[in-house]
């Protein structure tokens, strides 16, 4: 899950399949859809993937290079 609200342009890796992107693909964070005061797994972000803007939930992405457990 994405922690905090990193700046636009941050590379993010998909943890699940999102449209054309599969798990492990990397896109670039565009922006959060709202200002979130408390992090929630359902917070939504806009991500550029292959020139297409996709909306994903916080739980579906992580900063590229970070590891997560999928237990």
FENUR-V608526 format. One record per residue. N is the residue number from 1. RES is the residue in three letters. PSI is psi as a letter, one per 30 degrees, with the letter a starting at -180 (999 if undefined). NEAR is the number of other ideal C-beta (glycine too) atoms within 8 Angstrom. Layout:
<<N/RES/PSI/NEAR> <N/RES/PSI/NEAR>>
//
This chain:
<<1/UNK/k/9> <2/UNK/k/10> <3/UNK/k/5> <4/UNK/a/5> <5/UNK/i/4> <6/UNK/l/8> <7/UNK/l/5> <8/UNK/k/7> <9/UNK/f/5> <10/UNK/k/10> <11/UNK/k/10> <12/UNK/k/16> <13/UNK/k/13> <14/UNK/k/17> <15/UNK/f/11> <16/UNK/l/6> <17/UNK/k/7> <18/UNK/j/11> <19/UNK/c/7> <20/UNK/f/6> <21/UNK/k/11> <22/UNK/l/6> <23/UNK/k/7> <24/UNK/f/6> <25/UNK/l/9> <26/UNK/k/9> <27/UNK/a/14> <28/UNK/k/12> <29/UNK/k/16> <30/UNK/e/9> <31/UNK/l/7> <32/UNK/l/10> <33/UNK/f/8> <34/UNK/l/6> <35/UNK/k/4> <36/UNK/k/9> <37/UNK/e/3> <38/UNK/k/4> <39/UNK/k/7> <40/UNK/k/7> <41/UNK/f/7> <42/UNK/g/7> <43/UNK/k/12> <44/UNK/k/11> <45/UNK/l/16> <46/UNK/k/12> <47/UNK/k/15> <48/UNK/k/12> <49/UNK/j/14> <50/UNK/h/7> <51/UNK/g/4> <52/UNK/k/8> <53/UNK/k/7> <54/UNK/k/12> <55/UNK/k/8> <56/UNK/l/11> <57/UNK/l/10> <58/UNK/e/14> <59/UNK/f/8> <60/UNK/f/9> <61/UNK/l/16> <62/UNK/l/10> <63/UNK/k/11> <64/UNK/k/9> <65/UNK/f/5> <66/UNK/l/7> <67/UNK/l/3> <68/UNK/l/7> <69/UNK/k/4> <70/UNK/h/4> <71/UNK/999/2>>
//
